[in-house]
């Protein structure tokens, strides 16, 4: 996001230690070097007044000199008008709350020196000591390109250290050079032949001249990796590239679902056990209900997403390190650009099919503010895993004993969500977020072996960020919704008392144990239905019901819709309670039969074909996930964006559901 007015300095960069800024083009190994310097003493935070995340950490150089290191976002040129470049310019110039760095360490890719030296030329114009790290010299040598670091040092007028950040080769030398550059502090001397205009064309010509001298004796033109070229011909091909993309993303998706299931099940089991312990040891009353259903349930509803989020960012980090992610973005840019979305949006959109929360968080990969906002806005249209129980229930109601038709409609729900996302992105590009998606200006990085350390640290950082930000908000929402669904408290229902009386009578005469248990379970379900109906949530449902009457919803179906704004899957448990089937969330034949036979106050069926179809369309399109809204607010930095997202998606869902219901009725289908 764009740089907003900062009100206070980042405490991570406000110490007495020397300040060192790491800067470089994307995919130059900057984060790998940062992890070597201070991985154990690092933290992730946002720049003051922004939602652009960064990593800061402490390190110690030879001689005991303490330094504070900030890993600036990757960028190609300082003069570009992107959030990352604005932040970098402010940091380098000591603007506002930012303290000017005592040393800048710029990483350059030895395999692509001309492009990287353009950024070095821009940095030399700043009066800040500079050290250049010539990274990935091993890859350059394998391509037949040898760069003389001493020549670069003489031409640039700053120390140049050859290094392989991935293996640590040259790391100790770099530490010593950094220590010398900081003591004593000396102003940066501008090279005499550095172009004064600072234009990219002049700087490129200057960089070409330096490379020709520093790589004398090497065949610069012959330094092209034929293996890389052959892979790129496949990965960027209009047809083969798309097939490769589908295969890679399918594997990522399968891994995400397959591997995350185990820890998610363990988390759910752990919190279920904690809830059982709290229920056993706390005295009956509102405090026990708050702890078990509100607090523990709220925390469980948050933490259960953690494995998906951590695994997702771990896999994305691996793909980014290999260099494939840039190729995939290049391929998808052609298709998404027509709808006002950038190629970078493909990762968030795919991720959102598992859960919208990590999907929105992964929009941090998108550099342009407008493009990022547009992607965040449409990500929740993707059918996430939380919608699946609702889809199963409603398609089963629509096509009882017709599994083929039910499967087709189930798949159609995903298609409808995708179409709605692309249509909305197209509409946004012509209204509220006018403009076209920014053309992708990226340089295809070299293929590299991914760093497991980087991937693990990235997963850890994103997981901690999720728990700190979304977690607290989600838990608060769960507690509020629990209160609305539980109060005002009511006693046992007359129907429930009648079932208990039957169970007691059977028990006194030695009746069948299974029958007695079934009667008691039915009594509990009837009591739960009565409590739900008489709660604040029930009153809200009755009050809002006239709004949903054109869609065919009675107060019971309206209560299901209202409570599902906590999370979509709550719809199943709410309807099962109202149907007298308990509070189960798993959809089985017993629950489906009970819900199918639910009746309205006037004796009509609650779920006719038209009403079921209307509800299904509503759930495909509506924003019924307050945790997603909380993450939208966090990632955009504004409440208004979350409010607009809620208003737009809910309005679109209402209109579409209205058209479906009234259209079916006009066609004689009730």
Buried (B, 14 or more C-beta within 10 A) or exposed (E): BBBEEBEEEBEBBEEEBBBBBBBBBBBBBBBBBBBBBBBEEBBBBBBBBBBBBBBBBBBBBEEEBEBBBBBBBBBBBBEBEBBBBBBBBBBBEBBEBBBBBBBBBBBBBBBBBBBBBBBBBBBBBBEBBBBBBBBBBBBBBEBEBBBBBEBBBBBBBBBBBBBBBBEEEBBEEBBBBBBBBBEEEEEBEBBEEBBEEBEBEBBBEBBBBBBEEBBEEBEBEEBEBEEBEEBBEEBBEEEEBBEBBEEBBEEBBEBBBEBBEEBBEEBBEEBEEBBEEBBEEBEEEEEBBBBBBBBBBBBBBBBBBBBBBBBBBBBBBBBBBBBBBBBBBBBBBEEBBEBBBBBBBBBBBBBBBBBBBBBBBBBBBBBBBBBBBBBBBBBBBBBBBBBBBBBBBBBBBBBEEEEEEBEEBBEBBBEBBBEBBBBBBBBBBEEEBEEBBBEBEBBBBBBBEBBEBBBBBBBBBBBBBBBEBBBBBBBBBBBBBBBBBBBEEBEBBEBBBBBBEBBBEBBEEEBEEEEBEEBBBBBBBBBBBBBBBBBEBBBBBBEBBEEBEEBBBBBBBBBBBBBBBBBBBBBBBBBBBBBBBBEBEEBEEEBBEBBBEBEBEEEEBBBBBBBBBBBBBBBBBBBBBBBBBBBBBBBBBBEEBBEBBBEBBBEBBBEBBBEBBBEBBEEEEE
